[in-house]
Amino acid sequence: MAEPAPQKKKKKKHHPFTDWLSYIALRILVVFLYLFDVETNLKTACLLGRLLWGHYHRGRKRALDNLRASFPDKSEEWLRATGRRSFEHIAMLAIDILFTPRLVKKNNWRDYSRFKTTERAKWLMQEGKGMIMVASHYSNFEIMGYMLGLFGFNVYSIARPLDNKFINKYLYDVRRQAGQKIIDKKGAAELMSELTSSGATLCFIVDQDAGRKGIFVDFFGRKASTYKSIGLLAITNNIPIGVGYSRRVDNRFYFEIGVNRVIMPEEWADKDDPLEWVTAEYTRAIEKFVREDPSQYWWLHRRWKHRPKEEQQKS
């Protein structure tokens, strides 16, 4: 029997006055946070992350389920420690976003970051022939776009706007302070080919579940639905894809920023299914850097929500 089509959830209506009050509350909180240095705030964020782990039961269960399936050989103690640490990193990201524009400048970026295997991607971006940079929900993924904007690269980040338009504008403004250019995901489709043709680099977070119409490729030993648009954009415009990451070092506001794979157009030219190959290749590169420190990945994500047809038929 065919499964009934799932009913779409009604989008929650947002009251402008309530949204505005939430925005004011956020701004007051930010003023309070700025009374303390970033390292103190990061320690507080770790505490909040542990509280979230203890009380957000559904999220904790999802994270543990994902970890067990991805690391079947690990002990329950390791799984719980990794999951708890993952929640800490999620909380620390909020502090990172607020403090990055205040702290990281052109003359002191070495105090807060180091770069690893980024030269090839840097020269490709400087050539101005167009490029795609992909990343995942791993550690402080926001600082990569900030650093590229800081040094004047022609980079556009594709982002999903928040429902609260006041908070969304505030956070967008924070990210744009160093020259980072942001495009709302809703209206990005028409602009992407035009921007890459002009020589710009487009940045995407690519580890969301893409639904039933996505391409199912291996990610930690299981098929994960992945968006087709990244591979199609690269293949259609004949431009390379770089796979980047930012990894926190210790518990500090200090990051290793790297590009662990650059996929060139000539690599997929002779493939039977270039789109599937490209999608699987950049997903494999993401898995590689996540495995180096799994505790910095967002395991509570519903990355494996949708299943391939062959799995559904078996069940």
Secondary structure, 3 states (H helix, E strand, C coil): CCCCCCCCCCCCCCCHHHHHHHHHHHHHHHHHHCCCCHHHHHHHHHHHHHHHHHHCHHHHHHHHHHHHHHCCCCCHHHHHHHHHHHHHHHHHHHHHHHHHHHHCCCCCHHHCEEEECCHHHHHHHHHCCCEEEEECCECCCHHHHHHHHHCCCCEEEEECCCCCHHHHHHHHHHHHCCCCEEEEHHHCHHHHHHHHHCCCEEEEECCCCCCCCCEEEEECCEEEEECCHHHHHHHHHCCCEEEEEEEECCCCCCEEEEEEEEECHHHHCCCCCHHHHHHHHHHHHHHHHHHHCHHHECCCCCCCCCCCHHHHHHC
